[in-house]
């Protein structure tokens, strides 16, 4: 028992532990939590789009669960048929009710397999499954899909920005204004429409309160799981930087590293070949606005992992993960500042920045200005990274009237602090843009 196979997604595979973890999470979130071991879940075939299934209150179904476990390209196609159950008969048992509807339950073999995992492994894979629900849910169609909270919610009320730049202000001054605004703006972390702790403020405290995909997985756990992948991504990216050809082992490492990054973030991708990983890393290291390499929220995260080591160089662009949450945080605040400064269009300012579609929490937010679509755009990816780099510079260098650093340094999960990095900033923006 190793992998669960999805024949209708070109035989895409996931670890069996992830499938059992998802089953448990689906019962917890959408069914009866205590019945996940012996309980059944509806298992009807369907050719309806994912958004239609969710609108028809079919979250609690093997169909919807399977669709969230495969890459976005396959999420609007049926993921339940005879081949699926034949290939995974050691995982699921198909049953037919008296009314001839189909349901499924976990097999005893699957339960024994799960019970044989360590508690740490079980917790890890349920977190991976939870990430599939919390992440941006991309599909081949433009209709939004929300499983997290089934709707939108306004989280708190923003304060009026402490700094409104002049219309002629530089991009750096707009970055300064955003930094000051986020630092003073009260923020309440939210999970499933409930507050997690008290309201906080400051970049430092916001980062300390970060969690993904659930409150039990705080900053320390998130950073610990990311460190090993950042290290491997760095090795591969440095080889590209130095003009060293990837070996056969490097190519295998590239695919494994990328897939694990996507797994942690809850954004599985198709076509994860070493060639595609190479092209994304190459474009990221070179900050190539004209690249034709793959780009979406998942590949953007890979670009961020592959360039984190460039934080130590002042003249290099470190890639930010420009997903719907990070883009919503920056663009919603820039939109307000620009309008207050007197702008009515974007012909003169921040033309490279673009929006990324996403629904859930407070997204989508209303903008006054007409921002371009930045989805799958390397031009937007690089422009956004350059602007967030200015935010990092402000956090690390701006001083108060006494000549001391105005903002507290970035907290380090193991204790102490360090200069702010793109990766630390993007975690704050990720929560701010929810």
C-alpha positions as CSV (number, residue, x, y, z in Angstrom):
1,X,0.0,0.0,0.0
2,X,1.8,3.1,-1.2
3,X,-0.1,5.5,-3.5
4,X,-3.7,6.3,-4.3
5,X,-4.2,6.5,-8.1
6,X,-6.7,8.8,-9.9
7,X,-7.1,7.2,-13.4
8,X,-9.2,10.2,-14.6
9,X,-6.4,12.6,-13.8
10,X,-3.9,10.9,-16.1
11,X,-3.1,8.4,-13.2
12,X,-2.0,11.2,-10.8
13,X,-0.9,9.7,-7.5
14,X,-0.8,10.8,-3.9
15,X,0.5,9.0,-0.8
16,X,-2.1,6.7,0.7
17,X,-1.5,8.4,4.0
18,X,-2.7,11.7,2.4
19,X,-5.9,10.0,1.2
20,X,-6.8,8.6,4.6
21,X,-5.9,11.9,6.2
22,X,-8.2,13.7,3.7
23,X,-11.0,11.2,4.6
24,X,-10.6,12.0,8.3
25,X,-10.5,15.8,7.6
26,X,-13.6,15.6,5.4
27,X,-15.6,13.9,8.1
28,X,-14.3,16.5,10.7
29,X,-15.2,19.5,8.5
30,X,-18.2,18.4,6.6
31,X,-19.6,15.2,8.1
32,X,-19.7,13.5,11.5
33,X,-16.2,13.6,12.9
34,X,-16.5,10.6,15.2
35,X,-17.7,8.3,12.5
36,X,-14.7,8.6,10.1
37,X,-13.4,5.1,10.7
38,X,-16.6,3.2,10.1
39,X,-18.7,5.9,8.4
40,X,-19.6,6.1,4.7
41,X,-19.4,9.0,2.3
42,X,-21.5,9.5,-0.9
43,X,-19.6,8.2,-3.9
44,X,-21.6,9.0,-6.9
45,X,-20.0,9.7,-10.3
46,X,-20.6,13.3,-11.7
47,X,-19.6,15.4,-14.7
48,X,-20.8,18.6,-13.0
49,X,-18.2,21.4,-12.4
50,X,-16.6,21.5,-9.0
51,X,-18.3,24.9,-8.3
52,X,-21.7,23.3,-9.1
53,X,-21.1,20.4,-6.7
54,X,-20.2,22.8,-3.9
55,X,-23.2,25.1,-4.6
56,X,-25.4,22.0,-4.4
57,X,-24.1,21.2,-0.9
58,X,-22.0,18.2,-2.0
59,X,-18.9,19.1,-0.1
60,X,-19.2,15.9,1.9
61,X,-18.7,13.4,-0.9
62,X,-15.9,11.3,-2.3
63,X,-16.3,13.2,-5.6
64,X,-15.5,16.6,-4.2
65,X,-12.7,15.2,-1.9
66,X,-11.1,13.5,-4.9
67,X,-11.3,16.6,-7.0
68,X,-9.5,18.6,-4.3
69,X,-6.7,16.0,-4.2
70,X,-5.9,16.1,-7.9
71,X,-4.3,19.1,-9.8
72,X,-6.5,22.0,-10.8
73,X,-6.6,20.9,-14.5
74,X,-8.7,17.9,-13.6
75,X,-11.0,19.4,-11.0
76,X,-14.0,19.9,-13.3
77,X,-14.0,16.3,-14.5
78,X,-15.5,13.2,-12.9
79,X,-13.0,11.5,-10.5
80,X,-15.1,8.5,-9.5
81,X,-15.5,5.5,-11.8
82,X,-15.0,1.7,-11.8
83,X,-11.3,2.1,-12.6
84,X,-10.8,4.3,-9.5
85,X,-12.2,1.7,-7.2
86,X,-10.4,-1.2,-8.9
87,X,-7.1,0.6,-8.6
88,X,-7.7,1.5,-5.0
89,X,-9.6,-1.5,-3.7
90,X,-7.2,-1.9,-0.7
91,X,-8.2,1.7,0.2
92,X,-12.0,2.0,-0.4
93,X,-14.9,-0.3,-0.4
94,X,-17.9,0.6,-2.6
95,X,-21.4,0.0,-1.3
96,X,-24.8,0.4,-2.8
97,X,-27.7,1.6,-0.6
98,X,-31.3,0.4,-0.8
99,X,-32.1,3.4,-3.0
100,X,-29.3,2.4,-5.3
101,X,-27.1,5.3,-4.5
102,X,-23.4,4.6,-4.1
103,X,-21.4,5.2,-0.9
104,X,-17.9,4.3,0.1
105,X,-16.0,3.5,3.3
106,X,-12.4,2.9,4.2
107,X,-11.3,-0.7,4.1
108,X,-9.9,-2.4,7.2
109,X,-6.6,-2.5,5.4
110,X,-6.6,1.2,5.0
111,X,-7.4,1.7,8.7
112,X,-4.6,-0.7,9.7
113,X,-2.2,1.2,7.5
114,X,-3.2,4.5,9.2
115,X,-2.9,3.0,12.7
116,X,0.6,1.8,11.8
117,X,1.7,5.4,11.2
118,X,3.3,7.4,14.0
119,X,1.2,10.2,15.5
120,X,3.6,12.6,14.0
121,X,3.0,11.2,10.5
122,X,-0.7,11.2,11.0
123,X,-0.7,14.8,12.1
124,X,1.5,15.7,9.1
125,X,-0.8,14.2,6.5
126,X,-4.0,15.6,8.0
127,X,-2.3,19.0,7.8
128,X,-1.5,18.4,4.1
129,X,-5.2,17.4,3.6
130,X,-6.4,20.5,5.5
131,X,-4.2,22.6,3.2
132,X,-6.2,21.4,0.2
133,X,-9.2,23.1,1.7
134,X,-7.5,26.3,2.9
135,X,-5.4,27.0,-0.2
136,X,-6.6,28.8,-3.3
137,X,-8.8,26.3,-5.1
138,X,-8.0,26.6,-8.8
139,X,-10.0,25.0,-11.6
140,X,-10.0,25.3,-15.4
141,X,-13.1,27.5,-15.3
142,X,-13.4,31.0,-13.8
143,X,-16.2,30.2,-11.3
144,X,-14.9,30.5,-7.7
145,X,-14.8,27.6,-5.4
146,X,-14.9,28.0,-1.6
147,X,-14.7,25.1,0.8
148,X,-13.1,26.8,3.7
149,X,-15.9,28.9,5.1
150,X,-18.6,28.7,2.4
151,X,-18.7,32.4,2.0
152,X,-17.2,35.8,2.7
153,X,-16.6,37.5,6.0
154,X,-15.3,41.0,6.9
155,X,-12.6,40.6,9.4
156,X,-12.3,43.7,11.6
157,X,-12.2,47.3,10.4
158,X,-9.1,48.8,8.9
159,X,-7.7,52.0,10.5
160,X,-7.2,55.0,8.3
161,X,-3.6,54.8,7.0
162,X,-1.2,56.8,9.3
163,X,0.7,58.0,6.1
164,X,-0.9,59.1,2.8
165,X,1.9,59.7,0.2
166,X,1.8,62.6,-2.1
167,X,0.7,61.9,-5.6
168,X,4.3,62.4,-6.8
169,X,5.7,60.2,-4.1
170,X,8.2,57.4,-5.2
171,X,7.4,53.7,-5.1
172,X,9.6,53.6,-2.0
173,X,7.4,56.1,-0.2
174,X,4.3,54.0,-1.0
175,X,6.1,51.0,0.4
176,X,6.8,53.0,3.6
177,X,3.1,53.9,3.8
178,X,2.0,50.3,3.5
179,X,4.6,49.1,6.1
180,X,3.4,51.8,8.6
181,X,-0.3,51.0,7.9
182,X,0.1,47.2,8.5
183,X,2.2,47.8,11.5
184,X,-0.5,49.9,13.2
185,X,-3.6,48.1,11.9
186,X,-5.2,45.7,14.5
187,X,-5.3,42.2,13.2
188,X,-7.3,39.2,14.4
189,X,-6.2,35.8,13.1
190,X,-9.2,33.8,11.9
191,X,-9.9,30.1,11.3
192,X,-13.2,28.7,10.2
193,X,-14.9,32.1,11.0
194,X,-13.6,32.1,14.6
195,X,-10.9,34.3,16.1
196,X,-7.7,32.6,17.0
197,X,-6.5,34.6,20.1
198,X,-6.7,38.3,20.7
199,X,-6.3,41.1,18.2
200,X,-2.7,42.0,17.6
201,X,-0.7,44.6,15.7
202,X,2.9,45.1,14.3
203,X,4.7,43.1,11.7
204,X,6.5,41.2,14.5
205,X,3.4,40.0,16.3
206,X,1.6,39.2,13.1
207,X,4.3,36.9,12.0
208,X,4.5,35.2,15.4
209,X,0.8,34.5,15.2
210,X,1.1,32.9,11.7
211,X,-0.3,29.4,11.2
212,X,-0.9,27.1,8.2
213,X,-3.2,25.4,7.5
214,X,-4.7,25.2,11.0
215,X,-3.8,27.0,14.3
216,X,-1.9,23.9,15.7
217,X,0.6,24.4,12.9
218,X,2.2,27.6,14.0
219,X,5.2,29.5,12.7
220,X,7.7,27.0,14.1
221,X,6.1,24.0,12.5
222,X,5.7,25.9,9.2
223,X,9.3,27.0,9.1
224,X,10.6,23.6,10.2
225,X,8.8,21.8,7.3
226,X,9.9,24.5,4.8
227,X,13.6,24.6,5.8
228,X,14.5,21.3,4.2
229,X,12.8,22.2,1.0
230,X,14.3,25.6,0.8
231,X,17.7,24.0,1.2
232,X,17.2,21.6,-1.6
233,X,15.6,24.3,-3.8
234,X,18.7,26.5,-3.1
235,X,21.1,23.8,-4.2
236,X,19.3,23.4,-7.5
237,X,19.0,27.1,-8.1
238,X,22.6,27.8,-7.3
239,X,23.6,25.3,-9.9
240,X,21.5,27.2,-12.5
241,X,23.1,30.5,-11.3
242,X,26.6,29.0,-11.7
243,X,25.9,27.4,-15.1
244,X,26.3,23.9,-13.8
245,X,24.2,21.3,-15.6
246,X,21.8,19.3,-13.5
247,X,22.8,15.6,-13.0
248,X,20.4,12.8,-13.2
249,X,20.1,12.9,-9.4
250,X,19.5,16.7,-9.5
251,X,16.6,16.1,-11.9
252,X,15.0,13.6,-9.6
253,X,15.6,15.9,-6.7
254,X,13.9,18.8,-8.6
255,X,10.7,16.9,-9.2
256,X,10.6,15.6,-5.6
257,X,11.3,19.0,-4.1
258,X,8.6,20.7,-6.3
259,X,6.0,18.1,-5.5
260,X,6.6,18.4,-1.8
261,X,6.4,22.2,-1.9
262,X,3.0,21.9,-3.7
263,X,1.9,19.2,-1.2
264,X,2.6,21.4,1.8
265,X,0.8,24.4,0.3
266,X,-2.2,22.3,-0.8
267,X,-1.7,23.3,-4.5
268,X,-1.0,20.0,-6.5
269,X,0.2,20.6,-10.0
270,X,0.3,18.7,-13.3
271,X,3.3,18.4,-15.5
272,X,5.9,18.5,-12.7
273,X,8.8,17.5,-14.8
274,X,12.4,18.4,-14.2
275,X,12.4,20.6,-17.3
276,X,9.4,22.6,-16.0
277,X,11.0,23.0,-12.6
278,X,14.3,24.1,-14.2
279,X,12.6,26.7,-16.3
280,X,10.7,28.1,-13.3
281,X,13.9,28.3,-11.2
282,X,15.8,29.8,-14.1
283,X,13.2,32.5,-14.6
284,X,13.1,33.1,-10.8
285,X,16.9,33.5,-10.4
286,X,17.1,35.8,-13.5
287,X,13.9,37.7,-12.6
288,X,12.9,37.2,-16.2
289,X,9.7,39.2,-16.9
290,X,9.4,37.7,-20.3
291,X,9.7,34.0,-19.3
292,X,7.3,31.5,-20.7
293,X,7.9,29.1,-17.7
294,X,4.9,27.8,-15.8
295,X,3.3,30.3,-13.4
296,X,0.4,30.2,-10.9
297,X,0.1,30.2,-7.1
298,X,2.0,26.9,-6.8
299,X,4.8,27.7,-9.2
300,X,5.2,31.1,-7.7
301,X,5.8,29.5,-4.3
302,X,8.5,27.3,-5.9
303,X,10.1,30.5,-7.3
304,X,10.1,31.9,-3.8
305,X,11.7,28.8,-2.3
306,X,14.3,28.8,-5.1
307,X,15.4,32.4,-4.5
308,X,15.3,32.8,-0.7
309,X,19.1,32.6,-0.6
310,X,19.3,35.9,-2.7
311,X,18.0,37.8,0.4
312,X,21.6,38.5,1.3
313,X,22.3,40.4,-1.9
314,X,21.0,44.0,-2.1
315,X,21.0,44.1,-5.9
316,X,19.0,40.9,-6.6
317,X,15.3,40.3,-6.8
318,X,13.9,37.6,-4.4
319,X,10.7,36.1,-5.6
320,X,7.6,36.6,-3.5
321,X,4.8,34.0,-3.6
322,X,2.2,36.2,-5.4
323,X,-1.0,34.3,-4.7
324,X,-4.5,35.6,-4.2
325,X,-3.9,36.4,-0.5
326,X,-0.6,38.2,-0.9
327,X,-1.8,40.1,-3.9
328,X,-5.1,41.1,-2.2
329,X,-3.1,42.5,0.8
330,X,-0.8,44.7,-1.3
331,X,-3.2,45.8,-4.0
332,X,-6.1,46.6,-1.7
333,X,-3.9,48.9,0.4
334,X,-2.1,50.4,-2.6
335,X,-5.5,51.0,-4.3
336,X,-6.7,53.0,-1.3
337,X,-3.4,55.0,-1.0
338,X,-3.4,55.9,-4.7
339,X,-7.0,57.1,-4.7
340,X,-6.4,59.1,-1.6
341,X,-3.3,60.6,-3.3
342,X,-5.4,61.7,-6.2
343,X,-5.1,58.9,-8.8
344,X,-8.0,57.9,-11.0
345,X,-6.2,55.3,-13.1
346,X,-3.0,53.3,-13.2
347,X,-1.4,54.6,-16.4
348,X,1.4,56.1,-14.5
349,X,1.9,53.9,-11.4
350,X,2.4,50.2,-10.6
351,X,1.4,49.1,-14.1
352,X,3.3,45.8,-13.6
353,X,1.3,44.7,-10.6
354,X,-1.7,42.5,-11.3
355,X,-4.4,40.8,-9.3
356,X,-4.7,37.0,-8.6
357,X,-8.2,35.6,-8.4
358,X,-9.3,34.1,-5.1
359,X,-12.4,33.8,-2.9
360,X,-12.7,33.2,0.8
361,X,-12.4,35.3,4.0
362,X,-12.5,38.9,2.8
363,X,-11.7,38.1,-0.8
364,X,-12.5,39.3,-3.3
365,X,-12.2,42.9,-2.1
366,X,-13.5,45.9,-4.1
367,X,-11.0,48.1,-5.8
368,X,-11.5,51.6,-7.0
369,X,-8.9,51.5,-9.7
370,X,-8.8,49.1,-12.6
371,X,-5.9,46.7,-11.8
372,X,-4.8,44.3,-14.6
373,X,-5.1,40.6,-14.3
374,X,-1.7,39.2,-13.2
375,X,-2.6,35.5,-13.1
376,X,0.1,33.3,-14.6
377,X,2.1,36.4,-15.6
378,X,5.9,36.5,-15.1
379,X,5.7,40.3,-15.6
380,X,3.5,40.6,-12.6
381,X,5.5,38.0,-10.6
382,X,8.7,40.0,-11.0
383,X,7.1,43.4,-10.5
384,X,5.4,42.2,-7.4
385,X,8.6,40.8,-6.1
386,X,10.4,44.0,-6.7
387,X,7.8,46.0,-4.8
388,X,7.7,43.6,-1.8
389,X,11.5,43.9,-1.8
390,X,11.0,47.6,-1.1
391,X,8.8,46.7,1.8
392,X,11.6,44.4,3.2
393,X,14.1,47.3,2.8
394,X,11.8,49.6,4.8
395,X,11.4,47.1,7.6
396,X,15.1,46.6,7.9
397,X,16.3,50.1,7.5
398,X,13.8,52.8,8.4
399,X,14.7,54.7,11.6
400,X,12.7,56.7,14.1
401,X,13.5,60.2,15.3
402,X,16.0,58.8,17.8
403,X,18.0,57.1,15.1
404,X,16.9,53.6,16.1
405,X,15.3,51.1,13.8
406,X,11.6,51.9,13.6
407,X,10.3,48.3,13.2
408,X,11.2,45.3,15.3
409,X,13.3,42.7,13.5
410,X,11.8,39.5,12.2
411,X,11.1,36.8,14.9
412,X,12.9,33.5,14.4
413,X,10.9,30.5,15.4
414,X,13.8,28.9,17.4
415,X,14.2,32.2,19.4
416,X,15.8,35.5,18.8
417,X,15.4,37.6,15.6
418,X,16.9,38.3,12.2
419,X,16.6,40.9,9.4
420,X,13.3,40.7,7.6
421,X,13.2,38.6,4.4
422,X,10.8,38.3,1.5
423,X,9.7,35.0,2.9
424,X,8.9,36.4,6.3
425,X,7.1,39.4,4.8
426,X,5.0,37.2,2.5
427,X,3.7,35.2,5.5
428,X,2.4,38.4,7.1
429,X,0.9,39.5,3.8
430,X,-0.6,36.0,3.3
431,X,-2.6,36.4,6.6
432,X,-3.4,40.1,5.9
433,X,-4.9,39.2,2.5
434,X,-7.2,36.5,3.8
